[in-house]
Amino acid sequence: MIVDRQGRRFRNLRISLTSACNYACTYCVPDGKRLVAAQDELSAEAMARGVEYLIEAAGIERLRITGGEPLVSPKLERFMTAVGQMGLEDISLTTNGQLLAKKLPLLVDAGIRRINVSLDTLDPVAFKSIARGGDLTTVLGGMEQARAAGMKIKVNMVPLRGQNLDQVMPLLEYCLDRGYELRFIELMRMGHLARDSNAFLQQFVSLQQLLSLIGDQYEYLQANAPVDATAVRYEIPGQGHFGVIANESVPFCRTCSRLRLSSTGWLHGCLSSSNRHFVGDLLDKPRHQALPALQRLLMKALGDKQEVAFSGGATIMKIIGG
């Protein structure tokens, strides 16, 4: 098992099934152009083999399927069928929800019981402005169907000053009423926001600002969370929970256990590092040849992790998932 001097190791793998997306959110793609699938994306079989090798080489326990938008990928069914047989503790999926109702039977059959839905507003006009694609009613309907199917749902919201800050309380109330757990995600200095600090600061909403807004209406208590959790979690007694992934305000780098595999075969050990390590060529090799080389690359990827706090990165989040 590969462990660094801070006792960190890779437990959680996030795999970007495709870089393609049917949205072009303002905080992710500044030019409004939707990303499409890369020409050199790995096959479903190669990606599944990558997961299998990483379970053995790194001790991966939990898998989250991301994108782009994973539900647009034609590889989804074949990939999920394969990884569902690998004995992982947990397999979950992050989606924008636009195709959730359509793909729900597939997800249920594949054993997915937990999803995160990215949703930044309940206002249809603001939704179109931020997402630059999709339809709010369709997303909300898909979430209701997933809830009825017994899925545990978390909602991911990126609060943005000047765009959707007025939606913090309506979205929290909406989630509390339905048993969804809302996660506020502080804006990250990635991609174009890493290069333009003014744009970042103009939009950034901190943990304390969020808690101040929520505290005006609700009493809340800090709740327990796993040691390597990214979110600071809170309970509103008798009503439910919410969390804040406070990357800027409360850095979680010291306990980070996440590893990312891109759809084109690159390992990313840290979002704050521009380093990446190509493993695509290893996935066509037999296990006895691939694993030693993979372990060497994993040591480098673990060494890429920040020791204290995220310092920003040029990588575009949509390419490697959340």
Residue, then its C-alpha position, 0 to 999 in steps of 0.5 A: m500500500i502506498v502511503d505518504r509522510q502525512g499518512r495519506r493514501f488513495r482510497n477514493l477514485r473519481i473517474s471521468l467517463t467522458s469530457a463531453c457535457n450537455y451544459a457549459c456552466t459559467y464557472c467551468v467553461p468561460d467561453g460558453k462552448r460545450l466540451v465534447a468527447a476527446q478523440d483519444e478517450l479510453s474504451a469502457e473496457a480499458m477504463a474498467r480495467g483501470v479501476e480493477y488495477l487501481i483497486e489492487a495497486a492503490g487499495i481503492e475502496r470507493l468509486r465515483i463516476t463523473g464527467g463531463e456529464p457521465l450520462v451522455s456517454p455511450k460507454l456508461e452501461r458497459f462500464m457500470t456493468a464491469v465495475g459493479q462486479m469488483g466488490l467496491e464498498d461504494i459506487s456513486l455518480t455525479t450528474n447534472g440530472q438532465l438525463l437522469a429520468k431517462k437513465l434511471p432504470l440503468l442506474v438502478d439495475a447497476g446497483i447505484r444507490r447514491i447520486n450527487v446532482s449539480l444544481d445551482t438555482l431553482d430559478p428557471v431564468a438563472f438556471k439557463s444563464i448559469a448552465r447555458g443548457g438543459d431544462l430545470t423542470t426536467v432535472l427536478g423531475g428526474m430527482e423526484q423519480a430517483r428519490a422514489a426509486g430509493m436513491k440517496i440524493k445530494v445536491n451540489m450548489v456553487p454559490l456565486r456572488g451576483q448570480n445565485l446567492d439569492q438561491v441559497m435559502p430557497l434551495l436549502e429549504y427545497c432540499l430539507d423538505r425532500g430529504y436531499e442533503l445540500r452541499f455548498i461548494e466554494l468556488m475553486r481557483m481552477g482553469h480560467l479562475a486560476r488565471d484571473s484572480n479578480a473574476f474569482l474574488q468577484q464571485f467567491v462566497s465563503l463558508q462564513q458568508l453561507l453560515s451567516l445567511i443560514g443562521d438568520q433562519y435556522e439553528y444548526l450544529q456541526a455534525n460528524a463527518p469521516v476523517d477524509a471528508t471534503a465537506v464540513r457537515y452541519e445538522i439542522p435539528g429535526q429537519g436534516h443536514f447540509g454541508v460546505i465543501a470549503n476548499e478556501s475557508v477550511p482546506f482539507c488537503r491534509t487528509c485528502s484520499r482522492l485520486r482522479l482518472s481522466s477519460t483519456g488515461w491520465l492520473h491526477g493526484c491533486l487538483s492543485s497540481s498541473n502534474r499528471h501521469f499517463v496510464g492509458d498504455l498500461l491498461d493494455k498490458p497484463r496485470h503482472q506487467a502493469l501493476p509495478a509500473l502503475q505503483r511507481l506512477l501512483m507514488k508520483a501522484l501521491g507526491d503531487k498532493q498539497e501539504v496544507a491548502f489548495s493553491g489553484g490549478a490550471t486544469i479545467m474541472k470539467i475534464i477530470g470531474g468534480 
